Amino acid sequence: MYMPTLEINLKKLTDNARIEKALLATHGIEVMAVNKVFDGCIETAQAVIDGGINVIAESRTYNLKKIRATGCTTCLLRSPCLSEIEDVVRYADISLNSEPAVMQALSDEAQRQGKTHQVLLMIDMGDLREGIWFAHYEQILSTVKLIEELPGLALYGLGTNFNCYGTVLPTVKNGEDFLAIAARIEADTDTKIKHLSAGNCTSYHLLDKGIWPVGLNHLRIGGLHEFGIEYVDMKYLDAFHHSQKDVGKACSDMYLLHAEIIELNSKPTVPVGELGVDAFLQPKSFTDHGTRKRALLAFGRQDVPAENCVPQDEAINVLGQTSDHTLVDIEDSQQPLKVGDTISFELDYTGLLMACQTRGVQRHFKY
C-alpha cells in the first residue's frame, strides 16, 4: 500500500543529543529530552538515549506507555487530567503539575501502586500557560509543602515555561526572578530544590550570549537536538550537523518527506473560468507565467501543509495543495522526472509534527 515516506536520520539525532548534553553540562545544566514531535516514536527516543540523555518527555500518557520499553525515565510534559491519573502513575516517573486536586489524586494512586511519583511544580513567569502565577508566593509555598506532605509524592523541582503561548522570551530578569522564588522557598522550608527547570530550547539564546543566570540547572529540550536551533533568532548552531536553506523557516535534511508523482504535464498557470474558493473555502489569486510543466504528488494538506515543507531541489516550487494532492512547478528542474518518481521535501518543526501525527505517512529510519 502506497504512503508518502518520512525519512528520519537517527544517527544525526544521536550525534546532536550527545553534543547537546555535553554542551549544556559545561554550564551545569541537566537535559530532559522532549520526544513529543515524533508522537511517541520509540526509535527516536532510543536515538536520544543513545546520545546520553536518559529522561524522555512526552505530552500524552499513551506515548509514555510506548517509550517505557526503552527503560528510560519518563516525564509527562503536560499537566495530568484527573481522568488519567492511574495511567500517569503507571507510565510516568515525573509529571508537570500545579493543581492541588491533581496532586492529591496522584498521591492516592501512587500509594495504591506502591510507587513514588515525582512532581515538577510549574510556576508561570509570564507566558500565561500552565503554572501558579509567579506573584502568588504564598500559593507556591503552600503547594510545595503539600507535595512534601503527601505520601507517594516527591518534589522533582520547580519548572517554568517560555515562548509557547504568550511568546514571552526567557531573559536574565525572569530567570533571576525564578531563582529568587526558589531561594525564598528554601529559606522558608527545609526543602532543597534539586531541579530548577528554566524552560525549553528557547532558553539556549541566553547561554549563546553568555548571560545565563547561574543556578538554573535544568531544561526540557526538543528542538535543539531535533533541528539544531532555538526559536528566538531562528538560527542554526554551528555545533550541529544541519544544512540551512534561505526559506525563512528552520529546515533540516534530518527529516525528508518523499512523495510520488502521480501526474506529469504542462498546463497554464492561471485557471480558466469564473473563480470561487478552494477546498478550504479560501479565495485565491494567480499570476500568469504562461504554460509551465508541473507534477501532481500523492500527499496533501491532511498529511503535511505546503508552508511547512520545502523541496530539496531548489528549482522546484510548490504551487498549492488540496486535502490529498500537492502541486509543484518542475519547469526549471534539471531532474529527468517521470510518473512514479519521488520528489523530496525538507520539513520544519510543524511539518515534522504533522507528518508524525498522520496515519497517511509511513516512517523510514536512516542509521
N, C-alpha and C positions, 0 to 999 in steps of 0.2 A: 504494500500500500504506500502510495506516494505521500510524503510530507516534506515541506522545506526543512532544511537541517541547520541547527545551531551548533557550530563547532567551537568548543571551549578548550583553550590551551591550558591544561593543568600544570605543566612544567613551569610556565611563566607565573601562574598563580602561586605555586610553591616558592619560587625564587623571590617573588615580591613579598610574600609573608615573612620569609626569612630575613630579608633586608629591612622590612618594616619593624620587626621585633627588635633586631639589633640596634637600629637607629633610635627607636624610642627608649630602649633600655639605657642608652647613654645619658638620657635625661631623667632616669628613674621612673619611667612610665611603663606600666603593665598594659597589655593589649587584650581586649576581648574581641574576637573576630565575628563580624556580623555576616551571616550567610543568607539573609532573607531575600536578596535579589534573585538567588538561584532556586527559591521555593523549596527548601529542604533537600537539596541535592546532596546525596552522600559523598559523591566523588569530589565535589568542590570543597566540602567540609574537610574531607580527608587530605586534600591537597594543602590546605592551610595548616592542618595539624602537622603534616609532614614538614612544613616550614617552621614549626616550633611553637605555634600558638595553640594552646590546649583548651581554651574556653571558647565555645562556639555559641552564638546567639541567634535566635530566630524569633519572629513575632507571632508565630502560630504554634500551638501545642502539638498539632498533628505532625508538624515538621520536626519538632524536637523528638517525637517518638521515633522518627526515621533515623535521625543522626545519632541517637544514643548507641546505635550499633557500632560506632567508631570507638566507643569507650571514653569519649571526651567529657569534660564538664560542660553542662548545658545551662543556658540562660534564656528565659522568656523575656523578650525585649519590649513587649507591650504589656501594660498593666493587666493582670488577670481579670477575667469575668468571674463573677460569683458562680455562674453555672458550669464552670470548667475546673473548679478547684481540685477535684480528685485527680484529673489528668495533669494539672500543673505540678502538683506534688510528686506524682509518679514519674513525669518525664523531664522536669526542670529542676536543676540543683539550686538555681538562683532565679529570682524574678524581680522586675521593677515594680515598685508599689508606692502608693501614697494614701490609700483609704484604710482606716482602722477596721471597718467591717470586713474587708477582704483579708486583712492580716489575721483577724480572729478566726476566719474560716480556714486560712492556711494553717494556723496553729492547730486547730481541731483535727484537720485532715492529716497533718504531719504526725501527730500523736497516733492517729489510727493506723498509719502506715509504718510507724516506728522509724521515722526519719527526722532529720533536722533540715529545714528549708531556709535558705539564706535570702535575705531581703536587701535589695538596693533601694534605699529610700530616696525618692525623687523630689528635688527642690526646683521650683520654677524660678529661674533667674531673669525672666523677662520675655521668653519666646511664646508664652501663653498656650502651651500644650499641657503635658502632664506635670504633676508635682504640686507640693504645697508652696504657696506664694512666699517668696524669699523674705518679705517684710513681716510675716507672721511667725516670729521666732518662737513664741510660747507654744504654738501648734506643732512646730517642728520638734521642739524639745520634748513635748508630751508624747509625740509619736515615736521618737527614739526610745523613750522609757518604756512605751508599750511593747515595742519589739523585743527589748531586753527582758521584759517580764513574761511574755507569752511563751509557754513551753512549746518546743518543737520549732522555734524560730531562732535565727541568729542574724545579727546586723552585718551584712556584707560590706556596706559602706553607704556614703551619700553620693547621689548622682544628679546631674543636671543635663539639659539638652539645649542645643542652639541650632538656629538656621533651618529648622524643618517646617515650622508653621509660620511663625511671626517674622522670619528672616533675620532675627537678631543675631549679630555676629558675636563669636567669642572674643572678648577683649581682655586686656590687663585688668581693667576696672571690675568687670563682672567676675573674672577669675579670682581676684583678690577678695571680693565680697563673699564669694563662695567659700574661700579658705577661712574667712573671718567667722562665718556661721559655724563651720566645723570646729574651729578653735574655741568658740564660745560654748559649744555643746560639751567638748572635752573638759572645759573648765567647770562647767555646771554639773557634770556627772562623773562617774567613774569609768565611762566608756572611752575606749581608744578606737578611733575610727580608722580602720585599716585602708580602705579604698576611698579616694576622692575622685569619682568618675566624672571628668570635666567636659564630656560631650562626645562628639563623633569626629570624623575626619576633617571637618571644617576647622577644628581647633589646631590643626597642624600649622596653619599660617603663623601662629604665634611662635612656634618653635623655629620655623623657617626664618623669622625676623629676629630671633634671639631675644624674645621678650616673654617667654613662657613663665607664668607665675610659679615659682618654686614651691613645691608641696602638693601640687596637683599631680597625682601619680597613677591615673587610670584613664583609658579612653576606650570607647566602644566603636570599632572601626570596620568599615566595609570598603568604601570607595577608594581608599588609599592603596590597598593591595589589589583590589579588583580592576582599577584603572590607572593607578599611579598618580592620582590627582587629589586635591582638596578643592572644594567648590566655592571658595572665596574669590580667588583670582582666576579660576578655571584654567590653571596652567599645569603643565606636566613637570614632574620632579625628575631631575637628571639621574637620580639613583635608580630609576625604574626602566624597564626594558620595553618601552612603548614607542610607537610611531605617532606622529602628530599630523593632522590634516587641518587645513585652514577652512574650517566649516562652522566656526562659532559654537561648536559643541565638543564635548570631550569624547573622542572616539578612540578605539584601540583595536588592533588586529588580534587581540586575545580572544575576541568573540566575533565570529563570522557567520552570517546568515547566508546560506546557499539556496537559491530559488531557481526552479526550472522554467525555461522558456516554453510556452505553450502556443504562441502565435508570433509570427515574424512577418512584417510587411511595411510598406510605405504608405502614409496617409497624410492628409492635410493637418495643419496644426491648429486650425480653428474649426469647431463643429459646424455642420451645415443644418440650418433650421432655426426655429424660434427657441430661445433658451429659457429654461426654468431654474430648478435647483437640482443639486446632485443627490446621490443616495443618502446623504446625511443632512438633507434639507438646507444645504448651503449654496448660495449663488456663486458663480464663477465668472472670471473674465479671462480672455485668451488673447495672445499676441501672435500675429501672423508671421511665421517663419518659413512659409512655403511648405512644400511636401518634404517630410522627413521620415527616415527609417526608424521604426520603433519596435519594441518587443513587449509582449504581454506575459507577465510572470504569475506563477501559481502560488501567490500568497497575497494577503490583503491587510486591510486595517485591523481586522479582528485578530491578526497574528502579530504584526509589528507596524505601528504607524510610520508613514513615509518620512515624517520630520525627525524621526529617531534612528534612521539608518542612512548610510552614505555608501554609494557604490565604490568598490575598491578601484575600479577603472575610472579615473577622473574624467574621461571623455564621455562617460555615460551619465545622463541626467534623469532624475525621477520626474515624471510628468504628473503623476497623481495616483490615487487609489480608489477602489471601491472595497466592499467588505472582503472579497475573495480574490481580487486582481490588483496587480501593481503594473503601471505603465511606465516604461523607460524609453528615453530617446537614445538610440545607439548609432545615429548617423555618423558621428565623428570617431567612434571606436575603431581601433585597428585590429580588434579580435575578429577572427572568422566565425562569427556566431551563427548558430543554426538552431532550429527547433529541437528540443531535447537537451541542449547545453544548459549550464547553470551560470547565473550571474551572482557574484558575491558582494555582500554589504558588511561594512563595519557598523557596530551598534554602540550607541551611547548608553548611559545608565538606564534611562527609561525604556529604550529599545530592548536591552537585555532583560529587564524586569518583565516586559510584555512577552518576550519570546519564551521565558522560563515558565510563565504562568499558563500559557495557552496549551491546550491538548493538540493543537494543529501543527506544532513544531517538534520534531524529534531531535534528540541531543546526540552529538558525537564528541568524543573526548580525544584530545591530542596530548600525548605524553612526552 
